[in-house]
Amino acid sequence: MKCSNQVRAFLRELERFEYATSCMDHIWNLYFPDRQGRWNHLQVTKYNNTFYLFLVDGELPGLEVVPGKKGWGDGAVWWLYLPLCCRSG
């Protein structure tokens, strides 16, 4: 599956879950362990039909996703980090 399709599928699924609100933003905070057992914090914010994804450790840039918009730029590298850090072994 292409990276952009994975992102869209992830965001569609995420929208089915409860979120916090701040002003007009919808905010999801996700916590997951990496392969070394350290916990990671992913924050997803939706504002005006645009999603902003941030891995809170600050090592990678955020990813801005506008549904229907083509091209991911450098953010594609960021998205590829998640499966790598969660892979066991």
C-alpha positions as a Markdown table, in Angstrom:
| # | Residue | x | y | z |
|---|---|---|---|---|
| 1 | Met | 0.0 | 0.0 | 0.0 |
| 2 | Lys | 1.3 | 3.4 | -0.9 |
| 3 | Cys | 2.3 | 5.7 | 1.9 |
| 4 | Ser | -0.4 | 8.2 | 1.1 |
| 5 | Asn | -3.1 | 5.5 | 1.2 |
| 6 | Gln | -1.8 | 4.3 | 4.6 |
| 7 | Val | -2.1 | 7.8 | 5.9 |
| 8 | Arg | -5.6 | 8.2 | 4.6 |
| 9 | Ala | -6.7 | 4.8 | 6.0 |
| 10 | Phe | -5.2 | 5.7 | 9.4 |
| 11 | Leu | -7.0 | 9.1 | 9.6 |
| 12 | Arg | -10.3 | 7.6 | 8.5 |
| 13 | Glu | -10.0 | 5.0 | 11.3 |
| 14 | Leu | -8.8 | 7.5 | 13.8 |
| 15 | Glu | -11.9 | 9.7 | 13.2 |
| 16 | Arg | -14.0 | 6.9 | 14.6 |
| 17 | Phe | -12.4 | 7.3 | 18.0 |
| 18 | Glu | -13.2 | 9.9 | 20.7 |
| 19 | Tyr | -11.2 | 13.1 | 20.6 |
| 20 | Ala | -10.4 | 16.0 | 22.9 |
| 21 | Thr | -11.3 | 19.6 | 21.8 |
| 22 | Ser | -9.4 | 22.8 | 22.0 |
| 23 | Cys | -11.2 | 25.8 | 20.5 |
| 24 | Met | -12.2 | 24.2 | 17.1 |
| 25 | Asp | -9.5 | 21.6 | 17.0 |
| 26 | His | -10.1 | 17.9 | 17.4 |
| 27 | Ile | -7.1 | 16.3 | 19.1 |
| 28 | Trp | -6.1 | 12.7 | 19.5 |
| 29 | Asn | -3.2 | 11.7 | 21.7 |
| 30 | Leu | -1.8 | 8.2 | 20.9 |
| 31 | Tyr | 0.8 | 6.4 | 23.0 |
| 32 | Phe | 2.6 | 3.3 | 21.7 |
| 33 | Pro | 5.9 | 1.5 | 22.5 |
| 34 | Asp | 8.8 | 1.2 | 20.1 |
| 35 | Arg | 10.9 | -1.9 | 19.6 |
| 36 | Gln | 13.1 | -0.9 | 22.5 |
| 37 | Gly | 10.1 | -0.6 | 24.9 |
| 38 | Arg | 10.2 | 3.2 | 25.1 |
| 39 | Trp | 6.8 | 4.9 | 24.9 |
| 40 | Asn | 6.1 | 7.4 | 22.0 |
| 41 | His | 3.5 | 10.1 | 21.9 |
| 42 | Leu | 1.8 | 10.9 | 18.6 |
| 43 | Gln | -0.5 | 13.9 | 18.6 |
| 44 | Val | -3.0 | 14.3 | 15.7 |
| 45 | Thr | -4.9 | 17.5 | 15.4 |
| 46 | Lys | -7.7 | 18.2 | 12.9 |
| 47 | Tyr | -8.6 | 21.8 | 12.1 |
| 48 | Asn | -10.7 | 22.9 | 9.1 |
| 49 | Asn | -10.4 | 19.5 | 7.4 |
| 50 | Thr | -6.6 | 19.5 | 7.7 |
| 51 | Phe | -4.8 | 17.0 | 9.9 |
| 52 | Tyr | -1.5 | 17.7 | 11.6 |
| 53 | Leu | 0.5 | 14.8 | 12.9 |
| 54 | Phe | 3.4 | 15.3 | 15.3 |
| 55 | Leu | 5.6 | 12.7 | 17.0 |
| 56 | Val | 6.1 | 14.6 | 20.3 |
| 57 | Asp | 9.7 | 13.6 | 20.8 |
| 58 | Gly | 10.6 | 16.4 | 18.4 |
| 59 | Glu | 13.1 | 14.5 | 16.3 |
| 60 | Leu | 11.0 | 14.5 | 13.1 |
| 61 | Pro | 9.0 | 17.3 | 11.4 |
| 62 | Gly | 5.3 | 17.3 | 11.6 |
| 63 | Leu | 3.1 | 16.1 | 8.8 |
| 64 | Glu | 0.3 | 18.1 | 7.3 |
| 65 | Val | -2.4 | 16.1 | 5.5 |
| 66 | Val | -5.2 | 17.7 | 3.5 |
| 67 | Pro | -7.6 | 15.0 | 2.3 |
| 68 | Gly | -7.6 | 15.0 | -1.5 |
| 69 | Lys | -4.4 | 16.9 | -1.9 |
| 70 | Lys | -1.6 | 15.2 | -3.9 |
| 71 | Gly | 2.0 | 14.9 | -2.8 |
| 72 | Trp | 3.5 | 14.5 | 0.7 |
| 73 | Gly | 6.9 | 16.2 | 0.5 |
| 74 | Asp | 9.4 | 15.4 | 3.3 |
| 75 | Gly | 6.5 | 14.3 | 5.5 |
| 76 | Ala | 6.5 | 10.9 | 3.8 |
| 77 | Val | 9.8 | 10.1 | 5.6 |
| 78 | Trp | 8.2 | 11.0 | 8.9 |
| 79 | Trp | 5.2 | 8.6 | 8.3 |
| 80 | Leu | 7.6 | 5.7 | 7.4 |
| 81 | Tyr | 9.2 | 6.1 | 10.9 |
| 82 | Leu | 6.1 | 4.8 | 12.7 |
| 83 | Pro | 6.1 | 1.2 | 11.3 |
| 84 | Leu | 9.9 | 1.0 | 11.7 |
| 85 | Cys | 9.9 | 2.0 | 15.4 |
| 86 | Cys | 7.1 | -0.4 | 16.2 |
| 87 | Arg | 8.5 | -3.4 | 14.4 |
| 88 | Ser | 9.8 | -6.1 | 16.7 |
| 89 | Gly | 13.1 | -7.8 | 16.5 |
